[in-house]
Amino acid sequence: EKMQRRSKILKYLRKNPEYRMYYLDIKEVTRMKVSKHRRDVLPLSKAAIRAVESVPGTSTSLGLRYTTLISLMYSTATRIDEILSIKVKDLKMNAPKPSVTVIGKGRKVRTLYLLPKAVAHIRKYLNTAHGENPDPERFLFYSRNGSKEERISSKAIEKRLSMYAEKAHEKCSDVPLDLHAHQFRHARASHWLEEGMNVVEISVLLGHEQ
């Protein structure tokens, strides 16, 4: 309908000499290019978060790894690259308020407090994946196909999330089938806003300059 109305307006301007100058100006305007690979980020509901977190489980080492990762992504609202860059030394699990230190864009460091559920998963995961005396310099989420000195790839994360999304969607229709990591960051920011946190505080937690 909008396209038809636009076409009629252009036709009218073109046929009337007194308005033809406006028609020529409009024709000079180029269309804005939109990337075919652009992905709109839609916020996940709390029910969707719970559904996705429940899929991997914690009874296997692989399940525990991804349950912990998903819980950490949502708890901290960090970018996937920030999560995958976390090393054991960046965690402060024995502090009165457990936290994690992440390095964001521009090498800016920020400390983020962890939700109780994330703390429980991280403690169990550390014991299972890193042992009783974890090396502080090792990546928290290291590659299972490489060594503990290699971090897991974001591509592997996205592939695994896609698998979990299909199963979670059966439990909760709010879960999108094209689920991707950045949606957890967006969801947490949205939920902070719903819980009454102001935009400035959220901006600081997200690591935004403005």
N, C-alpha and C positions, 0 to 999 in steps of 0.2 A: 504494500500500500504506500509506504514512504517513497519507494523507488518510482512508483507511478506518478505520485504527486510531484516529485523532483523533476521527472521527465516532462511533465506538462508545463511546469514553471520555466524550464529551459527553452522549451519550444515557443512559449509565449514571448520570452525575451528576445529570442533569435528572430522572430517574425516582425517584431515592432522596432522600427529604426531608432526611435527615441531611447529604447532600452538596450539596443544591441551592444553598446559599450560594456554594460554589466555582464552580458552573456559572454563576451570575449574574455573578460577578467576571470569569470568563473571557470571557463575552459582551461585557463592557464594554471589553475590549482591542481597539483598532482595528488593522487591518492596516497594516504598514509599506508606504508607497508607494514603488515603484521606478520610476524614470524609464524610459520606453520608449526614450529616446535614449541610455541608458547603454551604453558600449562597454567590455567587459572587455579589459584589456590583457594579452595573452599574450606571453611572451618569444620572440624569434626565435632560432633556432639560428645558429651561426656559418656553417653551410652555407647557410642561408636568406639571411643577410646578403650572402654572396658572390654568390649567385644574383641577388639584386635589384640589387646594384652592377654586375653584368655586363651588365644589359639596356640601359641608355641608351647605353653606348659613349662614346667620346671623339673620334670622327672628325667629328662635327658640333658646331656651337656649342651647340645645344640639348641634345644628348646629354652634352657635356662639362659643361654647367651642372648637370644633374641628377645626373650621376655625382659631381661635386664636392659637391653639396648632401647627397646621401645619405651619402657618405663622411664629411663633416663632422658630420652629425647623429649618426652612430654613434661617431665618434672622440671627440666631446666630451660625448655624452649630454645635450645641451641641449634645452630646449623649442623647439618650432618657432618661436614668437614671438621667442625669443632669437636663433635662427639668422637669421631674416629682418631683425632689427634690427642685425645686424653691418654695420659700415662698413669700408671699406678700411683706415682708420687703426687699427682694432682688431686687425689682424693684425700679428704680429711674425715675419716669415718669415726674416729674416736673423740671428736670434738663434741661439746654440748649440743651444737647444731651442726650435724654432718653437712659437708659442702664439697663442691668440686670447683677447681680453678680452670678456666678455659681461656684460650688465646683466640681472639676474634680477628676481624678484618683490621688491617693496619697494625697488626701485632699488639692490639689492645687487650690487656688482661682484665678479666672480671671474675669475681667469686660468686657462685650461685648455691643457695641452700637447697637441700634435697627433700622431697616428700618422703614420709615414713615408709611408704610402699617401695619406693625406689631404693631406699637405704637397705631394706630387708633383702631385696633381690641382689643388690650389689655385693653385700656381705657374703651371701651364699655363692654367688658367681666367683668372687675373688678366691674363696676357699677351694672351689672346684676347679677353676681354670688356671689359677696362679699358685695354689698351694699355701701352706702355712706361712712361708717366708717369701712373699712375692718380691720380685726384682722391681724396685721403684722406677727404673728406667724403661720398663717394658710397656708397650701399648696395652691399654685395658682390653680393647677388642683387637686381638692380633689375628692374622690369617691362619686358618686351620690347614691350608694347603701349602703354606710357606713355613715361616718360623715365627717365634714370639717377638722377633725384631721387625716383622713386617705387619703393618696394620691392615685390617680387612678393607676391601675396596667399597666405595659407595655404590658401584654397579651391582655388587653382590647383595648389598643391603636392599636396593630397590627391587631386585629380582625376588628376594625372599619376602618382602612386604607385599608384593603382588600376589604371591601364593597364599599368604595369610589373609589377605583382603577377601579372596574368594570364599574362604571358610567362614570368616567373620561376618560377611554379608548375609550368609544364611541365618545367622543368629540376630543380626541387627541390620535392617535395610539402610540405616544411616551411613554405613561403611561403604565408601565408593570403591568400585572395582579397580579403578586406576589409582589407588592409594600410593602416595609417595611421601618421602621423609619430611619434606618441608611443611606438610599439613599438620604435623604434630606441633611444630613451632607456632604456626598460626593459631591452632586450636588453643594452646596454652595462653597465648596472648589474649585471645577472645574471652577465655574463661576468667583470666585475671581481671579483665574489664568488667565482666558480669559480677564478679565478687566485690567490686567497689574500688579496685586499685586505680589510681589516676594514670593518665596517659604518660606523664613524665616519668613516673616510677617504672612503668612497663617499658618505655623506651630505653631506660638505663639497663634493665635486666636483659633486654634483647641485644644490647650492644650497639644501639643506633646513636649516631652523633647528634641527630636532631629528632 
